[in-house]
Amino acid sequence: MNLKDKNISMQLHKYLCNIVGSEEVVRARREIFDVKDIVGSNIFVTFISSGSKAEGLDLQGSDYDQMMHINFVRVYESLNCVESDPYKTLLFMDTSDTKPGFTKLKLVNKSYFNVIDDWCETVGDETLISSKISREQGLPDGMIIHGPCQSTEYYDAANCLRCKEWITPAQHWIHRSRTAWPDYTLVTSAHYKLESVKSHGKVLSASELSCYSYLNTTTLSFISESIYSSIKRLVNRELSTYTLSVYAREVLQSFHLRNMLAINKLFYQQYKRSFCNFKMSFRSFSISSLLLLASLFYKCKRYEECLVMINYSLSRCSPNMIHLKFTNNVVEQTVFKEMKHRYGLLLAIKHLLIEHVYFRYPFCLLPDELIPLIVKKNLLIPPVVYSYLLQFLCFHHLADYKGKQNALHDLELTIRERYFILDNVTTSRLVHVSLDIVKTLL
């Protein structure tokens, strides 16, 4: 490569880094999705992040793709290849009377774990897997069918069944050329494009900030020592710690806490376990974790302690904090990148980012008075709104009328000024319903 071509190549590399991120940023994104897959997987399903985001390329307008591999199902290319396995549901491919690239999956047996029984259709003497049923079954609220996936605006999820062998139509992929791209003419023609997009303004290297939103969508219901050990073995210790704090926050809202009001030996065991998870979650989720702890105090009728946690949480809220979402703007990415470089990932997340207080089914930490807010299996409440809601409820039980009036005034001011309230229809409806609930208790 001559000097001119080398300079063009370096310009192209720098230009692409400004779009998709530097080598460090791309590596960080990949690690985020590796961790998400480890945490989300279990003995029944293995999650595999795919697409541009999992490759570390957070391109504008791209969504997050995830494959869900059903572990107890095995696919074979033909019936003659099938090996007996009583612990797996066995399928074989029938490509007769199908278009290229498509196949019919026929059931060979039923295993102890009949995880795909509901996907089956009987046609004559044969049992086939229905792709339509597999996509439509258990379709969550807010998701639609998009091709082979269950989808939202930002997320595509596809059920996958694995064939461990290279099937005949894919044999030529094994030896396909990996050096045919990029063509030399493509590299040399990049010079004009680079010159045409030059700007004298500030150019920002892309940040991995928005990808942390996908890690926070992980849903867990039990503690697995193998998962815990797998995360701890990851090279990036700060990312491992952050992931464990996400994990701990999920466990806090598991079904094990539903009987927290029964004052007995089981209550104290659950209470102690809850505090261990809270301690872990504080490594990164400062304000949202504090408010969940305040909710635990409220559920246990420890109203004074609840008020202390609320006041401390409110003191931590700052107008300069950043809402973590799928599409953070250039300024937010720049601030996060600089703070992470200076203080590290954990401190940047803990002191710079703020999130809605997240409740999920069975809503064991949500105050009973706020049950009318539930319309789906997840509930997100703006942090300052929830702080004053919980503060009002505490004063209500303490029969402090002046405290109730002050909390109501602060709640109305928060809603009017939209303090830490994202502009969307769902949030607006929720905060106004919250205000109505409070007014009924005056």
Order of alpha helices (4+ residues) and beta strands (2+ residues): alpha-alpha-beta-alpha-beta-beta-beta-beta-beta-alpha-beta-beta-beta-alpha-alpha-alpha-alpha-alpha-alpha-alpha-alpha-beta-alpha-alpha-beta-beta-beta-alpha-alpha-alpha
